[in-house]
């Protein structure tokens, strides 16, 4: 049985991790903590549906205690906060899955530019593996530090990668329009959200996830995120210029071949959030617009599952040699 610690247990992502892990047949939550200096409470007081299911104390971070009682540590903390904890746990030899952006970017200067904070452990960036199983499974198996991808990047990278890999599209002129449920903004954002309300934000290349997406796709993108009035779910629509005209069915076959055997990627006729909510699936639909010579890809995920906690559990399964679907299907 894998002993698991979840730090950041009171956020949306931490709560989703708890929901998945308590049902995992080969994992057991042994330690819960909230913020670095969070007050001690019983987790079932925060989430009453856990009463009698998980009545662990959610404590302050005690590095040695957590290390002694966990085989793997999930950090569901905000950007620039995880970076304070990872070096200590790494020095204690623990396996870590960090769900913030603190170890996703390989260049510390890029991190400092986008997150406006100096990277205090750049030496660990070389050891961190970007936790997108469909691209980096072999590295994930051997890793001790996983940088779990963001939700927008997961939907976009999976939607773009096969077309770029097979050189079907041009690298210039990639335009992405993504829509996220309100939970993607975190609990504090949800408290202030006025529903129903749909809007674009961070327009003009300002969203931090651009750096992560461009690092993995190795091309410049135009990216505009939107908030939509639903709790969860994410849909990305991606426009890419074709090198030559091909049919939608030909492109779909390229994607089917690329993702053959992948347990959580489905090539579908139409990608819809209702078909992926509360699952770890990424649904991808492909359409060629011959008039404008564009490949239009739509990619749907649950931003809290495949976009965060579900993907983290998938990575844990790979790290411990388990079936990737354990606790997720």
C-alpha positions as CSV (number, residue, x, y, z in Angstrom):
1,X,0.0,0.0,0.0
2,X,1.4,3.4,-1.0
3,X,1.4,5.9,1.9
4,X,0.4,9.3,0.6
5,X,0.7,12.9,2.0
6,X,-1.4,15.7,0.6
7,X,-0.3,19.3,1.3
8,X,-2.8,21.9,0.4
9,X,-5.7,19.7,1.3
10,X,-8.2,22.6,1.6
11,X,-8.0,23.9,-2.0
12,X,-10.0,22.7,-4.9
13,X,-7.1,20.6,-6.2
14,X,-6.3,19.2,-2.8
15,X,-9.9,18.2,-2.2
16,X,-10.0,16.5,-5.6
17,X,-6.9,14.6,-4.7
18,X,-8.5,13.4,-1.5
19,X,-11.6,12.2,-3.4
20,X,-9.5,10.2,-5.8
21,X,-7.1,8.8,-3.3
22,X,-9.6,7.5,-0.8
23,X,-11.0,5.3,-3.6
24,X,-7.6,4.2,-4.8
25,X,-7.2,0.4,-4.1
26,X,-3.4,0.6,-3.6
27,X,-2.9,4.0,-1.9
28,X,-3.8,5.3,1.6
29,X,-3.7,8.9,2.8
30,X,-1.6,9.0,5.9
31,X,-0.9,12.7,6.2
32,X,-2.8,15.9,5.4
33,X,-1.6,19.5,5.7
34,X,-2.9,22.8,4.4
35,X,-0.7,25.9,4.2
36,X,2.8,26.0,5.5
37,X,1.6,27.5,8.8
38,X,-2.0,26.4,8.6
39,X,-4.1,25.7,11.7
40,X,-4.7,22.1,12.8
41,X,-8.3,20.9,12.1
42,X,-10.0,17.6,11.3
43,X,-10.4,17.3,7.6
44,X,-14.0,16.1,7.9
45,X,-14.9,19.4,9.6
46,X,-13.9,21.1,6.3
47,X,-15.5,18.4,4.1
48,X,-18.4,16.9,6.1
49,X,-19.0,14.2,3.5
50,X,-15.7,12.6,4.7
51,X,-17.0,12.1,8.3
52,X,-16.4,8.4,9.1
53,X,-14.4,8.0,5.9
54,X,-11.4,10.1,6.5
55,X,-11.1,11.8,9.9
56,X,-7.4,12.7,9.7
57,X,-6.1,15.9,11.2
58,X,-5.0,18.5,8.7
59,X,-1.9,19.8,10.3
60,X,0.9,22.3,9.9
61,X,3.8,21.2,7.7
62,X,6.2,19.1,9.7
63,X,8.9,18.0,7.2
64,X,10.2,15.0,9.2
65,X,6.8,13.8,10.3
66,X,5.5,13.9,6.7
67,X,8.6,12.3,5.4
68,X,8.5,9.5,8.0
69,X,4.8,8.7,7.2
70,X,4.6,9.0,3.4
71,X,6.1,7.3,0.4
72,X,5.0,10.2,-1.9
73,X,4.0,13.8,-1.3
74,X,1.5,15.7,-3.3
75,X,1.9,19.5,-3.2
76,X,-1.4,21.2,-4.1
77,X,-0.2,24.7,-3.3
78,X,-0.1,28.0,-5.1
79,X,2.7,29.0,-7.5
80,X,5.8,30.3,-5.6
81,X,4.7,28.5,-2.4
82,X,5.6,24.9,-3.4
83,X,9.1,26.1,-4.2
84,X,9.6,26.7,-0.4
85,X,8.9,23.0,0.4
86,X,10.2,20.9,-2.5
87,X,14.0,21.3,-1.8
88,X,13.5,20.0,1.8
89,X,11.4,17.0,0.9
90,X,13.8,16.3,-2.0
91,X,16.7,16.3,0.4
92,X,14.9,13.7,2.5
93,X,14.7,11.5,-0.5
94,X,10.9,11.6,-1.0
95,X,9.0,11.2,-4.2
96,X,7.1,14.4,-5.0
97,X,4.4,15.5,-7.3
98,X,4.1,19.3,-7.4
99,X,0.9,20.6,-8.9
100,X,2.1,24.2,-9.0
101,X,4.1,25.7,-11.8
102,X,7.3,26.0,-9.8
103,X,9.2,23.2,-11.5
104,X,7.5,23.1,-14.9
105,X,9.8,25.6,-16.6
106,X,13.3,24.4,-17.4
107,X,14.9,27.9,-17.6
108,X,14.9,29.8,-14.2
109,X,15.0,33.1,-16.1
110,X,11.7,32.2,-17.9
111,X,10.2,31.3,-14.6
112,X,11.3,34.6,-13.0
113,X,9.9,36.6,-16.0
114,X,6.4,35.0,-15.9
115,X,6.0,34.5,-12.1
116,X,7.8,37.6,-11.0
117,X,9.8,35.6,-8.4
118,X,13.3,34.4,-8.3
119,X,13.7,30.6,-8.6
120,X,15.4,29.5,-5.4
121,X,16.3,26.0,-6.4
122,X,17.2,26.0,-10.1
123,X,19.3,22.9,-9.6
124,X,16.1,20.9,-9.1
125,X,14.7,22.0,-12.5
126,X,17.0,19.6,-14.2
127,X,15.7,16.7,-12.1
128,X,12.0,17.6,-12.5
129,X,10.1,15.7,-15.1
130,X,7.1,17.4,-16.8
131,X,4.2,15.1,-15.9
132,X,2.3,14.6,-19.1
133,X,2.2,10.8,-19.4
134,X,1.3,10.7,-23.1
135,X,4.7,12.4,-23.9
136,X,7.0,11.6,-21.0
137,X,5.9,8.2,-19.6
138,X,9.4,6.7,-19.6
139,X,10.9,9.6,-17.7
140,X,8.1,9.7,-15.2
141,X,8.7,6.0,-14.3
142,X,12.2,6.9,-13.1
143,X,11.5,10.4,-11.6
144,X,11.4,11.5,-8.0
145,X,10.1,15.0,-8.8
146,X,7.2,15.4,-11.1
147,X,6.0,18.9,-12.3
148,X,2.4,18.2,-12.9
149,X,1.1,20.2,-15.9
150,X,-1.4,23.0,-15.7
151,X,-5.0,22.5,-16.9
152,X,-4.8,24.8,-19.9
153,X,-1.5,23.4,-21.1
154,X,-2.8,19.8,-20.8
155,X,-5.8,20.5,-23.0
156,X,-3.7,22.4,-25.5
157,X,-0.5,20.3,-25.7
158,X,-2.5,17.1,-26.1
159,X,-4.5,18.8,-28.8
160,X,-1.5,20.2,-30.7
161,X,1.3,17.7,-30.3
162,X,0.5,15.0,-33.0
163,X,0.0,17.6,-35.7
164,X,3.3,19.3,-34.9
165,X,5.1,16.0,-34.5
166,X,3.9,14.8,-37.9
167,X,4.5,18.2,-39.5
168,X,1.0,18.6,-40.7
169,X,0.8,22.2,-39.6
170,X,3.0,25.3,-39.7
171,X,4.5,26.4,-36.4
172,X,3.6,30.0,-36.9
173,X,0.1,31.4,-36.4
174,X,-1.2,28.9,-33.8
175,X,-4.2,30.5,-32.1
176,X,-5.9,29.1,-29.0
177,X,-9.2,30.0,-27.4
178,X,-9.8,28.2,-24.1
179,X,-12.8,28.2,-21.8
180,X,-12.6,27.1,-18.2
181,X,-15.1,26.4,-15.4
182,X,-14.8,28.7,-12.4
183,X,-13.1,26.1,-10.2
184,X,-9.9,26.8,-12.3
185,X,-9.5,30.1,-10.5
186,X,-9.4,28.5,-7.0
187,X,-11.6,29.0,-4.0
188,X,-10.8,32.7,-3.4
189,X,-11.8,33.5,-7.0
190,X,-15.0,31.5,-6.8
191,X,-16.0,33.5,-3.7
192,X,-15.9,36.7,-5.7
193,X,-17.3,35.3,-9.0
194,X,-20.6,36.8,-10.1
195,X,-22.7,34.3,-12.0
196,X,-23.7,34.0,-14.7
197,X,-20.8,35.7,-16.4
198,X,-18.5,34.8,-19.3
199,X,-15.4,36.8,-20.1
200,X,-11.9,36.7,-21.5
201,X,-9.0,37.6,-19.3
202,X,-5.2,38.0,-19.5
203,X,-5.6,39.1,-23.1
204,X,-2.6,39.8,-25.3
205,X,-0.2,37.2,-24.3
206,X,-0.3,37.8,-20.5
207,X,-1.3,34.4,-19.2
208,X,1.5,32.6,-17.3
209,X,0.7,29.2,-18.9
210,X,1.9,30.5,-22.3
211,X,5.4,29.9,-21.2
212,X,4.7,26.3,-20.3
213,X,2.8,25.6,-23.6
214,X,5.5,27.2,-25.7
215,X,8.2,25.3,-23.9
216,X,6.6,22.0,-24.7
217,X,5.3,22.7,-28.2
218,X,8.4,24.7,-29.2
219,X,6.4,27.4,-31.1
220,X,4.9,30.8,-30.4
221,X,1.2,30.8,-29.7
222,X,-1.6,33.4,-29.4
223,X,-3.7,32.3,-26.3
224,X,-6.8,33.8,-24.9
225,X,-8.4,32.1,-21.8
226,X,-12.0,32.6,-20.8
227,X,-14.1,31.9,-17.7
228,X,-17.5,30.3,-18.3
229,X,-20.4,29.9,-15.8
230,X,-20.0,26.3,-14.9
231,X,-18.1,24.7,-12.0
232,X,-15.7,22.6,-13.8
233,X,-14.7,21.5,-17.3
234,X,-12.4,23.0,-19.9
235,X,-12.7,23.3,-23.7
236,X,-9.8,24.5,-25.9
237,X,-10.3,25.4,-29.6
238,X,-7.0,25.5,-31.5
239,X,-6.5,26.9,-34.9
240,X,-3.4,25.8,-36.9
241,X,-2.4,26.6,-40.5
242,X,-2.0,23.4,-42.6
243,X,1.1,22.9,-44.7
244,X,-1.1,21.2,-47.3
245,X,-4.8,20.3,-47.6
246,X,-5.7,17.0,-46.0
247,X,-9.1,15.6,-44.9
248,X,-10.4,15.6,-41.4
249,X,-10.4,11.8,-41.5
250,X,-6.7,11.7,-42.5
251,X,-5.8,14.0,-39.6
252,X,-8.0,12.0,-37.2
253,X,-6.1,8.8,-38.2
254,X,-2.8,10.5,-37.4
255,X,-4.1,11.3,-33.9
256,X,-5.5,7.8,-33.4
257,X,-2.2,6.3,-34.3
258,X,-0.3,8.7,-32.1
259,X,-2.5,8.1,-29.1
260,X,-3.1,4.4,-29.7
261,X,-3.0,2.6,-26.4
262,X,-3.3,5.7,-24.3
263,X,-5.9,5.0,-21.6
264,X,-7.1,8.6,-21.2
265,X,-7.1,10.2,-24.7
266,X,-10.1,9.7,-26.9
267,X,-10.5,10.9,-30.5
268,X,-14.1,11.8,-30.9
269,X,-16.5,13.5,-33.4
270,X,-17.2,16.4,-31.0
271,X,-15.4,17.3,-27.8
272,X,-17.7,18.4,-25.1
273,X,-17.1,19.1,-21.4
274,X,-20.2,17.2,-20.3
275,X,-18.5,14.0,-21.6
276,X,-15.3,14.4,-19.5
277,X,-16.4,16.1,-16.3
278,X,-15.4,14.0,-13.2
279,X,-13.2,11.8,-15.4
280,X,-9.5,11.7,-16.3
281,X,-10.2,11.7,-20.1
282,X,-9.1,14.2,-22.7
283,X,-11.5,14.2,-25.7
284,X,-10.1,15.5,-28.9
285,X,-12.0,16.3,-32.1
286,X,-10.5,17.3,-35.4
287,X,-11.9,19.3,-38.3
288,X,-10.2,20.7,-41.4
289,X,-11.5,24.0,-42.8
290,X,-10.4,23.8,-46.4
291,X,-11.6,27.3,-47.2
292,X,-9.1,28.9,-44.7
293,X,-6.6,26.0,-44.8
294,X,-6.8,25.6,-41.0
295,X,-6.8,22.5,-38.8
296,X,-9.3,23.2,-36.0
297,X,-8.8,21.0,-32.9
298,X,-11.1,21.0,-30.0
299,X,-9.9,19.4,-26.8
300,X,-12.1,18.9,-23.6
301,X,-10.9,17.9,-20.1
302,X,-12.0,18.3,-16.5
303,X,-9.7,21.0,-15.3
304,X,-9.6,19.5,-11.8
305,X,-9.0,15.9,-12.9
306,X,-7.0,15.4,-16.1
307,X,-6.1,19.1,-15.7
308,X,-4.7,18.6,-12.2
309,X,-5.4,15.9,-9.5
310,X,-6.3,13.0,-11.8
311,X,-3.2,13.5,-13.9
312,X,-1.2,13.6,-10.6
313,X,-2.7,10.3,-9.6
314,X,-1.9,8.9,-13.1
315,X,1.7,10.0,-12.6
316,X,1.8,8.4,-9.1
317,X,0.6,5.1,-10.7
318,X,3.4,5.2,-13.3
319,X,6.0,6.1,-10.7
320,X,5.1,3.0,-8.6
321,X,4.6,0.6,-11.5
322,X,0.8,0.4,-11.2
323,X,-1.8,0.2,-13.9
324,X,-2.3,3.9,-14.9
325,X,-6.1,3.5,-14.5
326,X,-5.9,2.5,-10.8
327,X,-8.2,4.8,-8.9
328,X,-9.2,6.7,-12.1
329,X,-11.4,4.4,-14.1
